[in-house]
Amino acid sequence: MIGDIFRQEREKKQLTLKDVESETNIRTLYLDAIEKGNYKTIRGEVYLKGFIRTYAKYLGLDQDEMLNKYYAERQPAEQPAAGVPNVAPDRTPQAITTETVPQKPAVSLDQRIKYRRKKRNFSNIVFGGIIIIIIIACAAYFIFSSFSTPTSPNPVPANPSSQTTAAPPTASPVEKTSGVHINAVFNDKCWVDVTIDGKTVFSKTVDKGSSFNWDGQKDITMTLGNAGAAKVTFNGKSIDNLGAVGAVVTKKFADNKVEDIKK
């Protein structure tokens, strides 16, 4: 059966019916019918013979030989009479065949097959290249992340013997306060007289809750009419027991010392 010949030749060339359809413009339905011998699927003897010729030419088979094999498969009445040459006359109107099955520029079947294979190989190469790029990008990301991870601020030296022991931090020396600085807070009324570096700068009665600051270069002398009402801080240090409530005392503040002055 010619259908077997067509199918075997097509499969030998690794072609599908869709491949043949795209090149010959013969529908897959009709190609399948020819290969299976279902000729009634194709309406019209003229079209059927045209399809057989076109299909045979595309596969590189002899067109007249395939038509003769087709005639042999038909009823005896349709076979060529005795004495007539084996090649049956082509009763297919050439004009109809040409219009029904448009012919493309002559290109060998081997060239078409090679072109398809190159096209598939190119697609595979492109796809493989994309996969490789993705893999490289992922690997680069993880490598970069590992290098950018912060390390310990105090790495262990390679040679422990060369490690130097840091000296323990020493307490910063207390800066010696220059001059004389007094802060006085009063929890009751008190008469106050203040002399700074030999000059009287303050002399009056202050009320409860009053607070004052005095600064001198050498010394400050303070007289309190109610010593128990005053709380004095001298150069940042609280001075206790200036005197009893109601007592009148005179104190001299100099060189970080407090001295009683008797008048």
Backbone as JSON, one array per atom type, in Angstrom:
{
  "sequence": "MIGDIFRQEREKKQLTLKDVESETNIRTLYLDAIEKGNYKTIRGEVYLKGFIRTYAKYLGLDQDEMLNKYYAERQPAEQPAAGVPNVAPDRTPQAITTETVPQKPAVSLDQRIKYRRKKRNFSNIVFGGIIIIIIIACAAYFIFSSFSTPTSPNPVPANPSSQTTAAPPTASPVEKTSGVHINAVFNDKCWVDVTIDGKTVFSKTVDKGSSFNWDGQKDITMTLGNAGAAKVTFNGKSIDNLGAVGAVVTKKFADNKVEDIKK",
  "N": [[0.85, -1.19, 0.0], [0.51, 2.23, -0.84], [0.41, 4.03, 1.18], [1.91, 2.97, 3.29], [4.45, 3.16, 2.22], [4.79, 5.92, 2.01], [4.6, 6.63, 4.77], [6.78, 5.19, 5.91], [8.95, 6.35, 4.58], [8.7, 8.97, 5.4], [9.04, 8.74, 8.23], [11.63, 7.75, 8.24], [13.02, 9.97, 7.54], [12.65, 11.41, 9.76], [10.38, 13.06, 10.15], [7.35, 14.74, 10.98], [3.75, 14.61, 10.55], [2.85, 17.19, 10.77], [5.12, 18.62, 10.07], [5.3, 18.01, 7.37], [2.88, 19.09, 6.48], [3.34, 21.86, 6.89], [5.16, 22.38, 4.9], [4.09, 21.51, 2.47], [1.51, 22.42, 2.36], [-0.62, 20.72, 2.48], [-3.29, 19.47, 4.24], [-3.05, 17.96, 7.5], [-4.97, 16.07, 8.01], [-5.58, 15.0, 5.46], [-3.1, 13.98, 4.7], [-2.75, 11.97, 6.6], [-4.89, 10.36, 5.89], [-4.07, 9.44, 3.36], [-1.81, 7.93, 4.06], [-3.03, 5.93, 5.53], [-4.68, 4.8, 3.71], [-7.27, 5.66, 3.5], [-8.94, 6.81, 1.27], [-11.38, 7.9, 0.69], [-11.76, 9.96, 2.38], [-10.75, 12.17, 1.18], [-12.27, 14.28, -0.92], [-12.89, 14.02, -4.2], [-11.26, 12.9, -7.0], [-9.37, 14.2, -8.47], [-8.11, 15.98, -6.66], [-7.05, 14.14, -4.85], [-5.14, 12.73, -6.4], [-3.47, 14.84, -6.99], [-2.52, 15.47, -4.41], [-1.12, 13.1, -3.82], [0.95, 13.2, -5.73], [2.24, 15.57, -4.94], [3.0, 14.98, -2.29], [4.68, 12.78, -2.77], [6.71, 13.99, -4.28], [7.74, 15.78, -2.37], [8.86, 14.03, -0.48], [10.84, 12.95, -2.02], [10.27, 10.83, -3.66], [9.4, 8.86, -6.57], [7.05, 10.34, -8.58], [5.32, 9.38, -10.65], [5.56, 6.64, -10.3], [4.44, 6.29, -7.77], [1.83, 7.05, -8.33], [1.1, 4.98, -10.09], [1.18, 2.84, -8.28], [-0.9, 3.59, -6.69], [-3.05, 3.39, -8.53], [-2.99, 0.66, -8.81], [-4.0, -0.18, -6.44], [-6.62, 0.51, -6.58], [-9.91, -0.4, -7.87], [-10.15, -3.08, -10.31], [-11.25, -2.09, -12.66], [-10.33, 0.43, -12.85], [-7.63, 0.17, -13.31], [-4.78, 0.39, -15.52], [-5.23, -0.59, -18.93], [-4.33, -3.72, -20.68], [-1.21, -3.78, -22.34], [-0.88, -1.11, -22.32], [1.4, 1.44, -21.48], [3.24, 1.23, -18.39], [3.26, 3.53, -16.91], [0.76, 5.52, -15.93], [-1.29, 7.81, -17.64], [-1.28, 11.14, -16.68], [-4.1, 12.36, -15.47], [-4.72, 14.52, -14.09], [-5.73, 17.77, -13.9], [-3.41, 20.19, -14.59], [-3.52, 22.84, -13.94], [-5.46, 22.99, -11.94], [-4.25, 21.48, -9.94], [-2.03, 23.06, -9.38], [-3.22, 25.37, -8.4], [-4.59, 24.41, -6.2], [-2.68, 23.24, -4.54], [-0.31, 25.14, -3.62], [2.96, 25.64, -4.78], [6.17, 25.81, -3.34], [9.37, 27.52, -3.57], [11.88, 25.48, -5.03], [13.43, 23.46, -2.84], [15.68, 21.23, -1.48], [14.79, 18.22, 0.28], [16.58, 17.3, 2.18], [17.93, 19.62, 2.81], [15.9, 21.05, 4.06], [15.43, 19.44, 6.31], [17.92, 19.59, 7.6], [17.9, 22.31, 8.16], [15.78, 22.48, 10.0], [16.8, 20.94, 12.09], [19.05, 22.46, 12.79], [17.74, 24.71, 13.7], [16.37, 23.69, 15.93], [18.58, 22.89, 17.45], [19.76, 25.36, 17.89], [17.79, 26.58, 19.48], [17.93, 24.92, 21.73], [20.54, 25.51, 22.55], [20.32, 28.21, 23.23], [18.43, 28.06, 25.34], [19.89, 26.45, 27.14], [22.01, 28.2, 27.62], [20.73, 30.27, 29.01], [19.99, 28.92, 31.37], [22.55, 28.37, 32.4], [23.5, 30.97, 32.88], [21.74, 31.78, 34.9], [22.46, 29.98, 36.95], [25.14, 30.76, 37.39], [24.74, 33.38, 38.26], [23.34, 32.96, 40.67], [25.3, 31.55, 42.13], [27.3, 33.52, 42.27], [25.99, 35.4, 43.83], [25.72, 34.1, 46.35], [28.43, 33.72, 46.95], [29.34, 36.36, 47.11], [27.77, 37.23, 49.25], [28.85, 35.69, 51.33], [31.43, 36.76, 51.54], [30.88, 39.36, 52.29], [29.96, 39.16, 54.86], [30.13, 40.4, 58.13], [33.09, 40.25, 60.06], [34.6, 39.07, 63.14], [35.35, 41.67, 65.42], [37.67, 41.47, 66.9], [39.92, 39.57, 65.96], [41.55, 36.4, 66.52], [45.02, 36.31, 66.96], [47.45, 34.84, 64.71], [49.79, 33.85, 65.82], [50.0, 33.1, 69.03], [52.0, 33.76, 70.85], [52.96, 36.18, 70.07], [51.1, 37.94, 70.8], [50.21, 40.85, 72.4], [49.67, 41.95, 75.69], [47.15, 44.0, 76.67], [47.41, 46.92, 78.57], [45.76, 47.45, 81.67], [43.05, 49.72, 81.86], [43.67, 52.9, 83.19], [42.63, 55.0, 85.81], [41.5, 58.17, 85.03], [43.27, 61.07, 85.95], [42.05, 63.17, 88.52], [40.93, 66.22, 87.66], [42.31, 69.11, 88.84], [40.51, 71.62, 90.38], [40.52, 74.9, 89.38], [40.73, 78.04, 91.01], [38.08, 79.37, 93.12], [34.93, 78.12, 93.96], [31.67, 78.58, 94.91], [28.57, 77.32, 96.03], [25.52, 78.1, 97.43], [22.73, 77.17, 99.31], [19.7, 78.0, 100.87], [17.7, 77.1, 103.61], [16.17, 78.58, 105.25], [15.55, 81.88, 106.51], [18.37, 84.08, 106.35], [21.12, 86.11, 107.24], [23.61, 87.26, 105.06], [27.0, 87.74, 104.16], [29.37, 88.3, 101.71], [32.7, 88.09, 100.62], [34.89, 88.4, 97.97], [38.05, 87.6, 96.9], [39.05, 89.68, 98.51], [37.17, 91.69, 98.16], [34.03, 92.97, 98.94], [31.08, 91.57, 97.8], [28.5, 90.9, 98.25], [25.85, 91.41, 100.48], [23.32, 90.93, 102.5], [20.02, 90.02, 103.74], [18.77, 86.86, 103.09], [16.03, 84.96, 101.74], [14.13, 82.0, 102.66], [14.77, 79.13, 100.66], [16.36, 80.36, 98.8], [19.08, 80.49, 96.44], [22.52, 80.65, 95.58], [25.45, 81.41, 93.59], [28.92, 81.81, 93.75], [32.05, 82.89, 92.52], [35.58, 82.88, 92.69], [39.06, 83.97, 92.37], [41.2, 83.59, 94.19], [40.28, 83.43, 96.95], [37.28, 83.07, 98.94], [35.34, 84.68, 101.3], [32.87, 84.07, 103.65], [30.22, 85.23, 105.63], [27.79, 84.14, 107.85], [24.66, 84.78, 109.25], [22.91, 82.99, 110.28], [23.91, 80.15, 110.56], [23.03, 77.5, 110.53], [21.06, 77.47, 108.61], [22.13, 77.32, 106.11], [23.32, 75.52, 103.29], [26.24, 74.57, 101.92], [28.25, 74.19, 99.04], [31.54, 73.55, 98.12], [33.74, 74.0, 95.62], [32.56, 71.77, 94.31], [32.3, 69.97, 96.39], [30.4, 68.97, 99.14], [29.95, 70.89, 102.07], [29.71, 70.22, 105.4], [28.14, 70.92, 108.59], [28.45, 73.78, 109.1], [27.64, 75.42, 111.07], [25.54, 75.99, 113.96], [21.91, 76.39, 114.13], [20.97, 79.72, 114.03], [23.51, 80.52, 114.77], [26.32, 82.69, 114.34], [28.73, 82.7, 111.94], [31.97, 82.88, 110.38], [33.5, 81.96, 107.42], [36.35, 81.03, 105.53], [37.15, 80.28, 102.29], [39.58, 78.68, 100.53], [42.22, 77.39, 98.44], [41.13, 74.8, 98.35], [40.45, 74.38, 100.93], [38.73, 74.9, 104.05], [38.45, 77.48, 106.29], [38.02, 78.66, 109.61], [37.1, 81.92, 110.53], [37.52, 84.15, 113.04], [35.83, 86.82, 114.37]],
  "CA": [[0.0, 0.0, 0.0], [1.37, 3.4, -0.95], [0.44, 4.73, 2.47], [3.04, 2.45, 4.05], [5.68, 3.71, 1.64], [4.86, 7.33, 2.44], [4.86, 6.7, 6.2], [8.13, 4.71, 6.19], [9.9, 7.34, 4.09], [8.6, 10.15, 6.28], [9.65, 8.42, 9.52], [13.06, 7.6, 8.02], [13.57, 11.32, 7.5], [12.34, 11.99, 11.07], [9.42, 14.13, 9.94], [5.98, 14.52, 11.45], [2.75, 15.06, 9.59], [2.81, 18.65, 10.85], [6.24, 19.12, 9.28], [4.93, 17.88, 5.95], [1.82, 20.05, 6.22], [3.89, 23.21, 6.81], [5.96, 22.52, 3.68], [3.32, 21.19, 1.26], [0.18, 23.02, 2.47], [-1.64, 19.66, 2.49], [-3.73, 19.32, 5.62], [-2.64, 16.73, 8.18], [-6.09, 15.13, 7.86], [-5.46, 14.33, 4.18], [-1.86, 13.2, 4.72], [-3.01, 10.78, 7.4], [-5.79, 9.51, 5.11], [-3.27, 8.79, 2.31], [-0.96, 6.91, 4.68], [-3.87, 4.83, 6.01], [-5.49, 4.28, 2.62], [-8.65, 6.12, 3.6], [-9.0, 7.78, 0.18], [-12.69, 8.53, 0.64], [-11.72, 11.19, 3.18], [-10.42, 13.27, 0.26], [-13.35, 14.35, -1.9], [-12.43, 14.41, -5.53], [-10.11, 12.14, -7.49], [-8.35, 15.14, -8.94], [-7.35, 16.46, -5.52], [-6.32, 13.02, -4.27], [-3.93, 12.49, -7.19], [-2.56, 15.98, -6.79], [-1.88, 15.33, -3.1], [-0.15, 11.99, -3.89], [2.11, 13.69, -6.46], [2.96, 16.57, -4.12], [3.6, 14.28, -1.15], [5.79, 11.97, -3.28], [7.79, 14.9, -4.65], [8.34, 16.32, -1.15], [9.67, 12.99, 0.16], [11.89, 12.5, -2.92], [9.84, 9.6, -4.32], [8.99, 9.02, -7.96], [5.63, 10.68, -8.58], [4.57, 8.46, -11.53], [5.56, 5.31, -9.68], [3.47, 6.29, -6.68], [0.49, 7.05, -8.93], [0.85, 3.62, -10.57], [0.86, 2.0, -7.12], [-2.26, 3.99, -6.29], [-4.0, 2.77, -9.46], [-3.02, -0.79, -8.55], [-4.81, -0.41, -5.24], [-8.03, 0.77, -6.88], [-10.63, -1.52, -8.48], [-9.58, -3.46, -11.61], [-11.77, -1.28, -13.76], [-9.59, 1.67, -12.92], [-6.24, -0.12, -13.61], [-4.47, 0.6, -16.94], [-5.5, -1.75, -19.79], [-3.13, -4.47, -21.09], [-0.48, -3.19, -23.44], [-0.66, 0.32, -22.07], [2.61, 1.62, -20.66], [3.03, 1.13, -16.95], [3.03, 4.86, -16.34], [-0.56, 5.97, -16.32], [-1.32, 9.23, -17.99], [-1.72, 12.03, -15.58], [-5.34, 13.01, -15.84], [-4.96, 15.62, -13.13], [-5.53, 19.08, -14.53], [-2.25, 20.82, -13.94], [-3.89, 24.16, -13.4], [-6.16, 22.8, -10.67], [-3.27, 21.05, -8.94], [-1.18, 24.19, -9.01], [-3.97, 26.3, -7.59], [-4.99, 23.79, -4.93], [-1.5, 23.02, -3.71], [0.72, 26.09, -4.03], [4.31, 25.1, -4.67], [7.18, 26.72, -2.83], [10.63, 27.4, -4.3], [12.48, 24.14, -4.89], [14.47, 23.29, -1.82], [15.78, 19.8, -1.24], [14.28, 17.77, 1.57], [17.69, 17.22, 3.13], [18.21, 20.97, 3.3], [14.86, 21.41, 5.03], [15.66, 18.69, 7.55], [19.09, 20.19, 8.27], [17.5, 23.61, 8.69], [14.99, 22.26, 11.22], [17.69, 20.46, 13.16], [19.84, 23.6, 13.25], [16.83, 25.57, 14.46], [16.16, 23.06, 17.24], [19.84, 22.96, 18.2], [19.94, 26.75, 18.34], [16.88, 26.81, 20.61], [18.49, 24.21, 22.89], [21.72, 26.24, 23.02], [19.85, 29.43, 23.92], [17.84, 27.67, 26.62], [20.97, 26.03, 28.03], [22.76, 29.38, 28.03], [19.95, 30.97, 30.06], [20.12, 28.15, 32.61], [23.91, 28.56, 32.92], [23.58, 32.33, 33.42], [21.02, 31.8, 36.19], [23.27, 29.26, 37.93], [26.3, 31.59, 37.71], [24.27, 34.53, 39.05], [23.05, 32.49, 42.03], [26.57, 31.24, 42.79], [27.97, 34.79, 42.57], [25.28, 36.04, 44.94], [26.07, 33.44, 47.61], [29.83, 33.99, 47.23], [29.43, 37.75, 47.55], [27.19, 37.33, 50.59], [29.77, 35.11, 52.3], [32.55, 37.67, 51.73], [30.42, 40.6, 52.9], [29.55, 38.93, 56.25], [31.08, 41.05, 59.04], [33.91, 39.35, 60.88], [34.77, 39.45, 64.53], [36.21, 42.86, 65.52], [38.92, 41.14, 67.57], [40.34, 38.23, 65.53], [42.63, 35.77, 67.29], [46.25, 36.37, 66.16], [47.96, 33.54, 64.27], [50.84, 33.42, 66.75], [49.61, 33.59, 70.35], [53.13, 34.29, 71.61], [53.22, 37.55, 69.68], [50.0, 38.76, 71.26], [50.59, 41.74, 73.5], [48.62, 42.12, 76.68], [46.83, 45.41, 76.83], [47.47, 47.4, 79.95], [44.43, 47.8, 82.17], [42.81, 51.17, 81.82], [43.94, 53.62, 84.44], [41.67, 56.05, 86.1], [42.0, 59.48, 84.64], [43.51, 61.89, 87.14], [41.03, 64.17, 88.81], [41.42, 67.56, 87.33], [42.27, 70.02, 89.98], [39.69, 72.78, 90.07], [41.23, 76.18, 89.57], [39.89, 79.07, 91.59], [37.17, 79.04, 94.22], [33.56, 78.14, 93.47], [30.76, 78.35, 96.03], [27.13, 77.28, 95.81], [24.87, 78.14, 98.75], [21.28, 77.02, 99.29], [19.22, 78.36, 102.23], [16.41, 76.5, 103.96], [15.51, 79.52, 106.17], [16.11, 83.23, 106.38], [19.75, 84.17, 106.86], [21.89, 87.27, 106.77], [24.8, 86.75, 104.37], [27.99, 88.72, 103.68], [30.34, 87.56, 100.92], [33.85, 88.85, 100.12], [35.64, 87.61, 96.98], [39.4, 88.14, 96.63], [39.2, 90.92, 99.28], [36.17, 92.69, 97.82], [32.69, 92.55, 99.33], [30.21, 91.55, 96.63], [27.13, 90.56, 98.61], [25.61, 91.61, 101.91], [21.9, 91.16, 102.75], [19.29, 88.89, 104.29], [18.14, 86.08, 102.02], [14.84, 84.23, 102.17], [14.14, 80.55, 102.56], [14.69, 78.63, 99.29], [17.27, 81.11, 97.94], [20.27, 79.76, 96.02], [23.48, 81.59, 95.0], [26.75, 80.9, 93.17], [29.98, 82.84, 93.77], [33.32, 82.39, 91.98], [36.73, 83.75, 92.95], [40.35, 83.49, 91.91], [42.06, 83.16, 95.31], [39.54, 82.99, 98.13], [35.96, 83.65, 99.2], [35.03, 84.71, 102.74], [31.42, 84.14, 103.8], [29.71, 85.37, 106.99], [26.41, 83.7, 107.91], [24.0, 85.16, 110.51], [22.16, 81.82, 110.73], [24.74, 79.14, 109.91], [22.28, 76.25, 110.38], [20.11, 77.58, 107.51], [22.85, 77.3, 104.83], [23.98, 74.31, 102.81], [27.26, 75.12, 101.03], [29.09, 73.28, 98.25], [32.79, 74.24, 97.83], [34.44, 73.3, 94.53], [31.89, 70.52, 94.03], [32.25, 69.12, 97.58], [29.46, 69.5, 100.14], [30.56, 71.25, 103.37], [28.74, 70.0, 106.47], [28.39, 71.51, 109.93], [28.98, 75.15, 109.1], [27.31, 76.01, 112.37], [24.21, 75.69, 114.47], [20.86, 77.32, 113.77], [21.08, 80.98, 114.78], [24.9, 80.87, 115.05], [26.98, 83.59, 113.39], [30.05, 82.16, 111.65], [32.66, 83.4, 109.2], [34.31, 80.91, 106.84], [37.19, 81.43, 104.4], [37.33, 79.15, 101.37], [40.75, 78.91, 99.68], [43.11, 76.23, 98.26], [40.35, 73.59, 98.67], [40.37, 74.26, 102.4], [37.79, 75.79, 104.73], [39.1, 78.0, 107.51], [37.16, 79.5, 110.46], [37.59, 83.26, 110.83], [36.86, 84.69, 114.21], [35.82, 88.28, 114.4]],
  "C": [[0.88, 1.23, 0.0], [1.45, 4.17, 0.37], [1.61, 4.27, 3.33], [4.36, 3.02, 3.54], [5.87, 5.15, 2.08], [5.27, 7.43, 3.92], [6.29, 6.29, 6.52], [9.17, 5.74, 5.76], [9.89, 8.59, 4.97], [9.3, 9.9, 7.62], [11.16, 8.25, 9.39], [13.74, 8.98, 8.02], [13.24, 12.1, 8.78], [11.44, 13.22, 10.93], [8.07, 13.74, 10.52], [5.02, 14.98, 10.37], [2.63, 16.58, 9.59], [3.94, 19.28, 10.04], [5.89, 19.1, 7.79], [3.86, 18.91, 5.59], [2.37, 21.47, 6.04], [4.67, 23.45, 5.52], [5.14, 22.33, 2.4], [1.95, 21.86, 1.22], [-0.94, 22.0, 2.31], [-2.02, 19.41, 3.94], [-3.32, 17.96, 6.18], [-3.72, 15.65, 8.04], [-5.94, 14.32, 6.56], [-4.18, 13.49, 4.11], [-2.06, 11.89, 5.47], [-3.92, 9.81, 6.64], [-5.02, 8.77, 4.02], [-2.44, 7.67, 2.91], [-1.77, 5.71, 5.16], [-4.74, 4.23, 4.91], [-6.95, 4.67, 2.68], [-8.89, 7.2, 2.54], [-10.34, 8.5, 0.13], [-12.74, 9.82, 1.47], [-11.47, 12.41, 2.3], [-11.47, 13.25, -0.85], [-12.78, 14.86, -3.23], [-11.17, 13.68, -5.91], [-8.98, 13.07, -7.91], [-7.47, 15.61, -7.79], [-6.5, 15.35, -4.91], [-5.03, 12.77, -5.04], [-2.93, 13.64, -7.05], [-1.82, 15.89, -5.47], [-0.81, 14.23, -3.13], [1.11, 12.46, -4.6], [2.95, 14.64, -5.58], [3.67, 15.9, -2.95], [4.81, 13.47, -1.6], [6.99, 12.86, -3.63], [8.51, 15.44, -3.42], [9.27, 15.31, -0.47], [10.79, 12.47, -0.75], [11.56, 11.19, -3.61], [9.43, 9.9, -5.76], [7.48, 9.21, -8.02], [4.82, 9.7, -9.43], [4.49, 7.07, -10.93], [4.53, 5.23, -8.57], [2.04, 6.33, -7.21], [0.12, 5.66, -9.45], [0.48, 2.69, -9.41], [-0.54, 2.33, -6.61], [-3.3, 3.35, -7.19], [-4.14, 1.27, -9.19], [-3.89, -1.12, -7.35], [-6.3, -0.21, -5.52], [-8.67, -0.46, -7.53], [-10.03, -1.83, -9.86], [-10.05, -2.59, -12.74], [-10.96, -0.01, -13.93], [-8.14, 1.45, -13.23], [-5.99, 0.1, -15.09], [-4.72, -0.69, -17.72], [-4.2, -2.39, -20.23], [-2.5, -3.81, -22.3], [-0.24, -1.72, -23.28], [0.57, 0.48, -21.2], [2.27, 1.69, -19.17], [2.73, 2.48, -16.31], [1.7, 5.37, -16.82], [-0.52, 7.44, -16.66], [-1.87, 10.03, -16.84], [-2.94, 12.79, -16.04], [-5.69, 14.17, -14.9], [-4.74, 16.95, -13.83], [-4.44, 19.83, -13.79], [-2.62, 22.15, -13.3], [-4.56, 24.02, -12.06], [-5.18, 22.41, -9.58], [-2.43, 22.22, -8.47], [-1.92, 25.15, -8.1], [-4.31, 25.72, -6.23], [-3.81, 23.63, -4.0], [-0.4, 23.96, -4.17], [2.09, 25.49, -3.79], [5.27, 26.19, -4.2], [8.45, 26.56, -3.65], [11.28, 26.05, -4.01], [13.63, 24.17, -3.89], [14.5, 21.8, -1.49], [15.3, 19.44, 0.16], [15.39, 17.71, 2.6], [18.02, 18.6, 3.68], [17.17, 21.4, 4.32], [15.07, 20.72, 6.37], [16.83, 19.28, 8.32], [18.73, 21.54, 8.89], [16.72, 23.45, 9.99], [15.87, 21.83, 12.38], [18.55, 21.59, 13.71], [18.99, 24.53, 14.1], [16.59, 25.01, 15.86], [17.41, 23.14, 18.09], [20.09, 24.36, 18.73], [19.05, 27.05, 19.54], [17.4, 26.13, 21.87], [19.69, 24.95, 23.46], [21.3, 27.49, 23.79], [19.28, 29.1, 25.28], [18.91, 27.25, 27.62], [21.79, 27.2, 28.52], [22.05, 30.15, 29.13], [20.08, 30.25, 31.39], [21.49, 28.37, 33.23], [24.06, 29.94, 33.54], [22.9, 32.42, 34.78], [21.84, 31.13, 37.28], [24.47, 30.12, 38.37], [25.88, 32.77, 38.58], [23.98, 34.12, 40.49], [24.34, 32.2, 42.8], [27.3, 32.51, 43.17], [27.32, 35.48, 43.75], [25.69, 35.43, 46.28], [27.54, 33.7, 47.97], [30.01, 35.41, 47.74], [28.88, 37.91, 48.96], [28.14, 36.79, 51.64], [30.95, 36.03, 52.58], [32.13, 38.94, 52.46], [29.96, 40.41, 54.33], [30.56, 39.54, 57.19], [31.81, 40.02, 59.91], [34.05, 39.88, 62.29], [35.7, 40.64, 64.63], [37.55, 42.57, 66.17], [39.36, 39.74, 67.17], [41.5, 37.71, 66.35], [43.9, 35.8, 66.46], [46.74, 34.97, 65.85], [48.99, 32.99, 65.24], [50.5, 33.96, 68.13], [50.77, 34.22, 71.1], [53.39, 35.75, 71.28], [52.13, 38.49, 70.17], [50.45, 39.59, 72.46], [49.39, 41.92, 74.41], [48.38, 43.6, 76.89], [46.84, 45.78, 78.3], [46.09, 47.78, 80.41], [44.24, 49.31, 82.17], [43.03, 51.79, 83.2], [42.94, 54.74, 84.6], [42.27, 57.4, 85.74], [42.17, 60.34, 85.88], [42.42, 62.95, 87.29], [41.61, 65.55, 88.55], [41.25, 68.5, 88.51], [41.52, 71.27, 89.57], [40.47, 74.05, 90.35], [40.26, 77.21, 90.12], [39.02, 78.53, 92.71], [35.75, 79.19, 93.72], [32.64, 77.71, 94.62], [29.34, 78.31, 95.52], [26.47, 77.19, 97.17], [23.37, 78.08, 98.56], [20.78, 77.21, 100.71], [17.83, 77.78, 102.44], [15.65, 77.34, 104.98], [16.13, 80.89, 105.93], [17.48, 83.29, 107.02], [20.4, 85.44, 106.32], [23.21, 86.76, 106.23], [25.67, 87.91, 103.92], [29.09, 87.93, 102.97], [31.42, 88.5, 100.39], [34.65, 87.94, 99.2], [36.94, 88.32, 96.67], [39.56, 89.52, 97.26], [38.17, 91.97, 98.98], [34.79, 92.16, 98.16], [31.77, 92.68, 98.13], [28.75, 91.3, 96.98], [26.97, 90.76, 100.1], [24.14, 91.94, 102.1], [21.29, 89.89, 103.33], [18.57, 88.18, 103.14], [16.97, 85.3, 102.6], [15.05, 82.73, 102.03], [13.97, 80.12, 101.1], [15.62, 79.35, 98.33], [18.5, 80.26, 97.62], [21.19, 80.73, 95.28], [24.76, 80.85, 94.62], [27.73, 82.07, 93.17], [31.29, 82.18, 93.32], [34.41, 83.41, 92.25], [38.01, 83.14, 92.43], [41.18, 82.9, 93.05], [41.25, 82.62, 96.48], [38.2, 83.67, 98.17], [35.72, 83.54, 100.71], [33.54, 84.95, 102.87], [31.07, 84.23, 105.28], [28.24, 85.06, 106.97], [25.82, 84.08, 109.25], [23.16, 84.03, 111.06], [22.8, 80.62, 110.05], [23.98, 77.85, 109.65], [21.32, 76.27, 109.2], [20.78, 77.41, 106.14], [23.43, 75.92, 104.55], [24.92, 74.74, 101.68], [28.01, 73.99, 100.33], [30.31, 74.07, 97.79], [33.58, 73.42, 96.82], [33.9, 71.89, 94.3], [31.77, 69.59, 95.22], [31.36, 69.77, 98.62], [30.18, 69.72, 101.47], [29.49, 71.12, 104.45], [29.15, 70.76, 107.73], [29.08, 72.86, 109.86], [28.71, 75.85, 110.42], [25.89, 75.68, 112.75], [23.21, 76.73, 113.99], [20.96, 78.55, 114.67], [22.5, 81.4, 115.06], [25.44, 81.77, 113.95], [28.4, 83.08, 113.2], [30.62, 82.86, 110.43], [33.61, 82.32, 108.7], [35.09, 81.48, 105.65], [37.46, 80.17, 103.56], [38.48, 79.46, 100.41], [41.6, 77.65, 99.62], [42.43, 74.94, 98.69], [40.3, 73.32, 100.17], [39.34, 75.25, 102.9], [38.39, 76.19, 106.08], [38.1, 78.88, 108.28], [37.86, 80.84, 110.7], [36.79, 83.81, 111.99], [36.98, 86.2, 114.19], [35.48, 88.76, 115.79]]
}
